[in-house]
Amino acid sequence: MHSRPTPLSLFSSTEFRATWLAELVSYFGDQLARVALAILVFARTDSAALTGLTYALTYVPSVLGALTLSHTADRRPRRSVIIAVDASRAAVVGSMAIPGAPLWTLCLLVSVMSYLGGPYKAAQLALLREILTAEQYPIGMSVRQVTTQAAQIFGFAFGGVISSLIATQLCLAFDAATFFMSCGLYWCFVKSRPAPEASKRTRSVAGGITVLWIEPRRRAIFLTTVLGFFYIAPEAVAAPYVSALGRGSIWVGALLASTGVGAVAGLWMFHRFVPVHRYANYLPLLCVTAGLPLVAVVIRGGGIYLAMAAFAVSNALWCIQVVVSVSTLIELLPEDRRAQGMGTASAMNLTAQGLGTGGAGLLAQWQSPVVALSLMGAASALVGLWPGLLWLRTARGTVLPSPGKA
């Protein structure tokens, strides 16, 4: 009898263990570095604007990197791409750890590090599908989501402590070490696989958008990335929301931590009660409902515990939507276009979240954090109808590339 894959069963694979550990340590190191850079820049300049700009540089260039270099992971062995990128990022972050580096140098190095993250993620998502079967891949994505949520929470917490009590350079040096560790894990424990026979069209930026837009089901999933504009609102307005309630800054951390708790619980329940081959059936529902819990904060003007519950449920649905979208899209893409397609979708998601952070902040300043959260939640449901209905219309009468049946 065929046994259903579980998160624990994936760890019987040496390659999966290596890729999981590599992502865990490097993502944790990245969060340490982000906190350290923010503290370092603010200490030198006493400028909130420059601090915010430097922090943005840890994210924004990765969008450009994903758009321009993702195709490399379809034309070169994906393991080799990951190792090369990690080695390059280790050297870049190691240079940032040198005491006394000029501010403009730090900004330049941060931009390079972030830019290289784009093709890394594209290669990683595509390689993971080569390591795992179609049925295992959605479970692997769930494990990945839980891992990054946990690494983000602990990375931010430890980054603040280490930077405050010891030195910011120590956080940067640790981040560089995690990239070297990731290189070693991929080199020693992940098999080298030949590159797919990529077509010439994979070289252009437009090629990534075309491969996603030309097929209706891929287009529907690509459109779900826009919803990150609305779902990111809790992170954007957590601090002003807590301030408006007259609570201390410790509640900002508690509010943000609730999103991670929600993600872990939600992903576990989804895997527990929904068979893998039915994941794609829930995509339209998730598109419409993931942001709706945020509307609840308007009840009685909001409250800290109500917000924690709303943030947890919303982030849980968002993480489930990501798992469903990514695991379905990877099967819809041609094997020789997977990295570029996944990289382009990831770039759109990051762009939407970046714009959403600014949009939610402006809305909170113009009205109030409660109004901003409620409006962003309601708007997400309306916009989510577009990909949801498109998926229903195009999926009807077609055989979906359901992971459990591949």
C-alpha positions as CSV (number, residue, x, y, z in Angstrom):
1,M,0.0,0.0,0.0
2,H,1.3,3.4,-1.0
3,S,2.0,5.5,2.1
4,R,1.2,9.2,2.1
5,P,4.4,11.4,2.5
6,T,4.8,13.3,5.7
7,P,7.2,16.1,6.7
8,L,9.3,13.7,8.8
9,S,9.5,11.1,5.9
10,L,11.2,13.7,3.7
11,F,14.1,13.9,6.1
12,S,15.0,10.3,5.2
13,S,16.6,11.8,2.1
14,T,20.1,13.0,2.6
15,E,19.7,15.6,-0.2
16,F,16.6,17.1,1.4
17,R,18.2,17.3,4.8
18,A,21.2,19.1,3.3
19,T,19.1,21.6,1.3
20,W,16.8,22.2,4.4
21,L,19.7,22.8,6.7
22,A,21.5,25.0,4.2
23,E,18.4,27.2,3.8
24,L,17.8,27.3,7.6
25,V,21.3,28.5,8.5
26,S,21.6,31.0,5.6
27,Y,18.2,32.5,6.1
28,F,18.8,32.8,9.9
29,G,22.1,34.5,9.1
30,D,20.4,36.9,6.6
31,Q,18.0,38.1,9.4
32,L,20.9,38.7,11.7
33,A,22.6,40.7,9.0
34,R,19.5,42.8,8.3
35,V,19.2,43.8,12.0
36,A,22.9,44.4,12.2
37,L,23.0,46.6,9.2
38,A,20.0,48.7,10.4
39,I,21.7,49.2,13.8
40,L,25.1,50.0,12.2
41,V,23.8,52.5,9.7
42,F,21.6,54.3,12.3
43,A,24.5,54.5,14.7
44,R,26.7,56.1,12.1
45,T,24.2,58.5,10.5
46,D,21.4,59.0,13.1
47,S,19.1,59.0,10.1
48,A,16.0,56.9,10.0
49,A,15.7,57.5,6.2
50,L,19.2,56.1,5.5
51,T,18.5,53.2,7.8
52,G,15.3,52.4,6.0
53,L,17.0,52.7,2.6
54,T,19.8,50.4,3.6
55,Y,17.3,47.8,4.9
56,A,15.3,48.1,1.6
57,L,18.6,47.3,-0.2
58,T,18.5,43.9,1.4
59,Y,15.3,43.1,-0.6
60,V,14.8,45.2,-3.6
61,P,17.8,44.3,-5.9
62,S,16.8,40.6,-5.6
63,V,13.8,41.4,-7.8
64,L,16.1,42.6,-10.5
65,G,18.4,39.5,-10.0
66,A,15.4,37.2,-10.3
67,L,14.3,38.8,-13.5
68,T,17.7,39.0,-15.2
69,L,19.5,35.9,-14.0
70,S,16.9,33.2,-13.2
71,H,17.3,31.7,-16.7
72,T,20.9,30.8,-15.7
73,A,19.5,28.0,-13.6
74,D,17.8,26.6,-16.7
75,R,21.0,26.7,-18.7
76,R,23.5,25.5,-16.1
77,P,23.4,22.7,-13.5
78,R,21.3,24.1,-10.7
79,R,23.5,22.8,-7.9
80,S,26.5,24.6,-9.5
81,V,24.5,27.8,-9.7
82,I,23.6,27.6,-6.0
83,I,27.2,26.9,-4.9
84,A,28.6,29.7,-7.1
85,V,26.0,32.2,-5.7
86,D,26.6,31.1,-2.1
87,A,30.4,31.5,-2.5
88,S,30.0,34.9,-4.0
89,R,27.6,36.0,-1.3
90,A,30.0,34.7,1.4
91,A,32.8,36.9,0.0
92,V,30.5,39.9,-0.3
93,V,29.1,39.7,3.3
94,G,32.6,38.9,4.6
95,S,33.8,42.2,3.1
96,M,30.9,44.0,4.9
97,A,32.1,42.6,8.2
98,I,35.5,44.5,8.0
99,P,35.3,47.3,10.6
100,G,35.4,50.9,9.3
101,A,34.0,50.2,5.8
102,P,32.6,53.4,4.3
103,L,28.8,53.7,4.2
104,W,28.6,53.8,0.4
105,T,30.7,50.6,0.2
106,L,28.3,48.9,2.6
107,C,25.3,50.0,0.5
108,L,27.0,48.7,-2.7
109,L,27.8,45.4,-1.1
110,V,24.3,45.0,0.3
111,S,22.9,45.6,-3.2
112,V,25.2,43.0,-4.7
113,M,24.3,40.4,-2.0
114,S,20.6,41.0,-2.5
115,Y,20.9,40.9,-6.4
116,L,22.5,37.4,-6.2
117,G,19.6,36.2,-4.0
118,G,17.3,36.3,-7.0
119,P,18.9,33.6,-9.1
120,Y,19.7,31.6,-6.0
121,K,16.0,31.3,-5.1
122,A,15.0,30.3,-8.6
123,A,17.7,27.6,-8.8
124,Q,16.8,26.3,-5.3
125,L,13.0,26.0,-6.1
126,A,13.7,24.2,-9.3
127,L,16.4,21.9,-7.8
128,L,14.1,20.9,-4.9
129,R,11.6,19.5,-7.5
130,E,14.4,17.3,-8.9
131,I,15.2,16.0,-5.4
132,L,11.6,15.4,-4.4
133,T,8.8,13.6,-6.2
134,A,5.7,15.5,-7.4
135,E,3.8,14.1,-4.4
136,Q,6.5,15.1,-1.9
137,Y,7.1,18.6,-3.3
138,P,4.1,20.3,-1.6
139,I,5.1,18.8,1.7
140,G,8.6,20.0,1.2
141,M,7.3,23.5,0.5
142,S,5.3,23.4,3.7
143,V,8.4,22.4,5.7
144,R,10.3,25.2,3.9
145,Q,7.6,27.8,4.9
146,V,7.7,26.7,8.5
147,T,11.5,26.8,8.6
148,T,11.8,30.3,7.1
149,Q,9.1,31.6,9.5
150,A,11.0,30.3,12.5
151,A,14.3,31.5,11.2
152,Q,12.9,35.0,10.7
153,I,11.6,35.2,14.2
154,F,14.7,33.9,15.9
155,G,17.0,35.8,13.5
156,F,15.5,39.1,14.3
157,A,15.5,38.4,18.0
158,F,19.1,37.2,18.2
159,G,20.3,39.9,15.8
160,G,19.1,42.6,18.1
161,V,20.7,41.0,21.1
162,I,24.1,40.3,19.5
163,S,24.3,43.7,17.8
164,S,23.4,45.5,21.1
165,L,25.6,43.5,23.5
166,I,28.6,42.5,21.3
167,A,29.2,43.9,17.8
168,T,27.3,44.3,14.6
169,Q,30.3,43.0,12.7
170,L,29.9,39.6,14.5
171,C,26.4,39.2,12.9
172,L,27.8,40.0,9.5
173,A,30.7,37.5,9.9
174,F,28.2,34.9,11.1
175,D,26.1,35.5,8.0
176,A,29.2,35.0,5.8
177,A,29.9,31.8,7.6
178,T,26.4,30.5,6.9
179,F,26.9,31.0,3.2
180,F,30.1,29.0,3.3
181,M,28.3,26.3,5.3
182,S,25.6,26.2,2.6
183,C,28.2,25.8,-0.1
184,G,29.7,22.8,1.8
185,L,26.3,21.1,2.3
186,Y,25.4,21.4,-1.4
187,W,28.9,20.3,-2.4
188,C,29.1,17.3,-0.1
189,F,25.5,16.0,0.0
190,V,23.6,17.1,-3.1
191,K,24.2,15.2,-6.3
192,S,25.3,17.0,-9.4
193,R,22.7,16.8,-12.2
194,P,23.0,17.9,-15.8
195,A,21.3,21.2,-16.8
196,P,18.1,20.8,-18.8
197,E,18.2,21.4,-22.5
198,A,17.0,25.0,-22.3
199,S,15.6,26.8,-25.3
200,K,17.1,30.0,-26.6
201,R,14.0,32.0,-25.5
202,T,15.0,31.6,-21.8
203,R,17.6,34.3,-22.1
204,S,15.4,37.4,-22.1
205,V,13.6,39.0,-19.1
206,A,10.4,39.0,-21.2
207,G,10.8,35.2,-21.6
208,G,10.0,34.7,-17.9
209,I,6.8,36.7,-18.0
210,T,5.8,35.1,-21.3
211,V,6.1,31.5,-20.0
212,L,3.9,32.4,-17.1
213,W,1.3,34.5,-19.0
214,I,0.8,32.4,-22.2
215,E,-0.9,29.5,-20.4
216,P,-4.2,30.4,-18.5
217,R,-3.5,28.3,-15.4
218,R,0.0,29.6,-15.0
219,R,-1.4,33.1,-15.5
220,A,-3.9,32.6,-12.7
221,I,-1.1,31.5,-10.3
222,F,1.2,34.3,-11.5
223,L,-1.6,36.8,-10.7
224,T,-1.8,35.5,-7.1
225,T,1.6,37.0,-6.5
226,V,0.0,40.4,-6.7
227,L,-2.0,39.6,-3.5
228,G,1.2,39.9,-1.4
229,F,0.6,43.7,-1.7
230,F,-2.3,43.3,0.7
231,Y,-1.2,40.4,2.8
232,I,2.0,42.2,4.0
233,A,-0.1,44.9,5.7
234,P,0.3,43.3,9.3
235,E,4.1,43.6,9.1
236,A,3.9,47.1,7.7
237,V,1.6,48.6,10.4
238,A,2.3,46.4,13.5
239,A,4.3,49.1,15.2
240,P,1.9,52.0,14.7
241,Y,-1.0,49.7,15.5
242,V,0.5,48.8,18.9
243,S,1.3,52.5,19.5
244,A,-2.3,53.5,18.7
245,L,-3.4,51.1,21.4
246,G,-1.1,52.6,23.9
247,R,0.8,49.3,24.4
248,G,4.6,48.9,24.9
249,S,7.0,48.0,22.1
250,I,7.3,44.4,23.4
251,W,3.8,43.9,21.9
252,V,5.1,44.6,18.4
253,G,7.3,41.5,18.7
254,A,4.4,39.5,20.1
255,L,2.1,40.7,17.3
256,L,4.6,39.7,14.6
257,A,5.4,36.4,16.3
258,S,1.7,35.5,16.1
259,T,2.0,35.4,12.3
260,G,4.7,32.7,12.6
261,V,2.6,30.7,15.0
262,G,-0.4,30.9,12.7
263,A,1.7,29.7,9.8
264,V,3.0,26.7,11.6
265,A,-0.4,25.7,12.9
266,G,-2.2,26.4,9.6
267,L,0.2,24.4,7.4
268,W,0.1,21.5,9.8
269,M,-3.7,21.4,9.8
270,F,-3.8,21.8,6.0
271,H,-1.5,18.9,5.5
272,R,-3.3,16.8,8.1
273,F,-6.7,17.1,6.6
274,V,-6.3,17.8,2.9
275,P,-4.8,15.2,0.5
276,V,-1.9,16.5,-1.6
277,H,-3.7,15.7,-4.9
278,R,-6.5,18.1,-3.8
279,Y,-4.3,21.1,-3.0
280,A,-5.0,22.9,-6.2
281,N,-8.8,22.7,-5.7
282,Y,-8.5,25.2,-2.8
283,L,-6.6,27.9,-4.7
284,P,-9.6,30.0,-5.6
285,L,-10.9,29.9,-2.0
286,L,-7.5,30.9,-0.6
287,C,-7.3,33.8,-3.0
288,V,-10.5,35.3,-1.7
289,T,-10.2,34.5,2.0
290,A,-6.5,35.0,3.0
291,G,-6.9,38.7,3.7
292,L,-10.4,38.7,5.1
293,P,-9.4,38.1,8.7
294,L,-7.7,41.5,8.7
295,V,-11.1,43.1,8.3
296,A,-12.0,41.8,11.8
297,V,-9.6,44.3,13.5
298,V,-12.2,47.0,12.9
299,I,-14.5,45.4,15.5
300,R,-14.7,47.7,18.5
301,G,-11.8,49.7,17.2
302,G,-9.4,46.8,17.3
303,G,-7.6,45.2,20.2
304,I,-4.2,43.5,20.7
305,Y,-5.5,40.0,21.2
306,L,-8.0,40.4,18.3
307,A,-5.2,41.6,16.1
308,M,-3.0,38.7,17.1
309,A,-5.7,36.2,16.1
310,A,-6.5,38.0,12.9
311,F,-2.8,38.2,11.9
312,A,-2.2,34.5,12.7
313,V,-5.2,33.3,10.7
314,S,-4.4,35.6,7.7
315,N,-0.8,34.6,7.6
316,A,-1.7,30.9,7.9
317,L,-4.0,31.2,4.9
318,W,-1.3,33.2,3.0
319,C,1.4,30.5,3.7
320,I,-1.0,27.8,2.6
321,Q,-1.7,29.7,-0.6
322,V,2.0,30.0,-1.3
323,V,2.5,26.2,-0.8
324,V,-0.5,25.4,-3.1
325,S,0.6,28.0,-5.8
326,V,4.3,27.0,-5.9
327,S,3.7,23.3,-5.9
328,T,1.1,23.6,-8.6
329,L,3.1,26.0,-10.8
330,I,6.2,23.9,-10.7
331,E,4.3,21.1,-12.3
332,L,2.7,23.4,-15.0
333,L,6.0,24.8,-16.1
334,P,8.2,23.0,-18.7
335,E,11.2,21.4,-17.0
336,D,13.6,23.6,-19.0
337,R,11.8,26.8,-18.0
338,R,11.2,26.1,-14.3
339,A,13.9,28.2,-12.8
340,Q,13.1,31.2,-14.9
341,G,9.3,30.9,-14.4
342,M,9.7,30.4,-10.6
343,G,12.2,33.3,-10.4
344,T,9.9,35.6,-12.2
345,A,6.9,34.8,-10.0
346,S,9.1,35.2,-6.9
347,A,10.2,38.6,-8.2
348,M,6.6,39.7,-8.7
349,N,5.8,38.6,-5.2
350,L,8.7,40.5,-3.7
351,T,7.7,43.6,-5.7
352,A,4.1,43.4,-4.5
353,Q,5.2,43.0,-0.9
354,G,7.6,46.0,-1.1
355,L,4.9,48.2,-2.6
356,G,2.3,46.9,-0.2
357,T,4.5,47.8,2.8
358,G,4.7,51.4,1.6
359,G,1.0,51.5,0.7
360,A,-0.2,50.2,4.0
361,G,2.1,52.6,5.9
362,L,0.7,55.6,3.9
363,L,-2.8,54.5,4.4
364,A,-2.2,54.0,8.2
365,Q,-0.8,57.5,8.4
366,W,-3.6,59.0,6.3
367,Q,-6.4,57.3,8.3
368,S,-5.4,54.9,11.1
369,P,-3.7,51.5,11.4
370,V,-7.1,49.8,12.1
371,V,-8.6,51.4,8.9
372,A,-5.5,50.5,6.9
373,L,-5.7,46.8,7.9
374,S,-9.4,46.5,7.3
375,L,-9.2,48.2,3.9
376,M,-6.2,46.1,2.8
377,G,-8.0,42.9,3.9
378,A,-11.2,43.8,2.1
379,A,-9.4,44.9,-1.1
380,S,-7.4,41.6,-1.2
381,A,-10.7,39.6,-1.4
382,L,-11.9,41.7,-4.3
383,V,-8.6,41.5,-6.2
384,G,-8.4,37.8,-5.4
385,L,-11.5,37.2,-7.4
386,W,-9.5,37.7,-10.6
387,P,-7.0,34.8,-10.3
388,G,-9.6,32.7,-8.4
389,L,-12.2,33.0,-11.2
390,L,-9.6,32.6,-13.9
391,W,-8.4,29.4,-12.2
392,L,-11.9,28.0,-11.9
393,R,-12.7,28.8,-15.6
394,T,-9.5,27.4,-17.0
395,A,-9.2,24.3,-14.7
396,R,-12.8,23.2,-15.5
397,G,-12.7,20.3,-17.9
398,T,-8.9,20.0,-17.8
399,V,-6.7,17.5,-16.0
400,L,-4.7,19.4,-13.4
401,P,-1.1,18.4,-12.8
402,S,-2.0,17.3,-9.4
403,P,1.1,16.5,-7.3
404,G,-0.3,13.3,-5.8
405,K,-1.1,11.9,-9.3
406,A,2.1,12.8,-11.1
